[in-house]
Amino acid sequence: MKEELFELGKNSYSPYSNFRVAAIVVTKDGNKLKGVNVENSSYGATICAERNAIFNAISKGYKKGDFKELHLMCLDSNKISTPCFMCRQVISELFDKESKVILYNINGDTEEYKVSELCPYPFSEDDLKWNQDL
């Protein structure tokens, strides 16, 4: 997966941060959906590789719970980078708590987490329910 992430990361559009990121979502049926970070001079319009890959899968018809694992690599750092908190929110919404998130650096080092470890206190649909009896 390391080589695939590295090649994919070359497609990143990151002229402002020079921080190229690639992500691959592996679905429970074995398909791989890819994404890279795409920056914009209006920074709020930027999308991270993780959300790009996940939204790519959703646009292909995959649903909440269809995801097995997420692989992530930053091409411009020796450090293993973790998803930002916006991405963690999306991951915690759509992946099972036991799904794997595998992080890579360009040297081939990896760290593996369960979604529940990266997102121990998720904001979920249950937080949006209110008690009508109040």
Secondary structure by P-SEA (a helix, b strand, c coil): caaaaaaaacccccccccbbbbbbbbcccccccbbbbbbcccccccccaaaaaaaaaaaaccccccccbbbbbbccccccccccaaaaaaaaacccccbbbbbbcccccccccccccccccccccccccccccc
